[in-house]
Amino acid sequence: MRLSTKSRFAVTAMIDVALREDHGPVALAAISARHQISLSYLEQLFSKLRQSELVESTRGPGGGYSLARSAEKNHHGRHCCRRGCSRTGRGH
């Protein structure tokens, strides 16, 4: 299966969050630095991931993003990739 750039970045970022979930919420700046993805692009992407209820945000010092469900229970990521991370299926 071929993934769009947006889907590939979404999967990469969610894997990053999943691998670090034991250490608390992951800041987008840290993901940006590790994977050389624009911070503003990640902000847009995670807004859609949050709307799709795949990630949860934590505000304030030490805040960031964590998976909405544990990695073992998260079966929705593949649907997000197919739909371009939108509920409408139009892939924005």
Summary of the structure (lengths in Angstrom):
residues: 92
radius of gyration: 12.2
end to end distance: 19.2
largest distance: 38.8
contacts: 255
relative contact order: 0.20
helix: 50%
strand: 10%
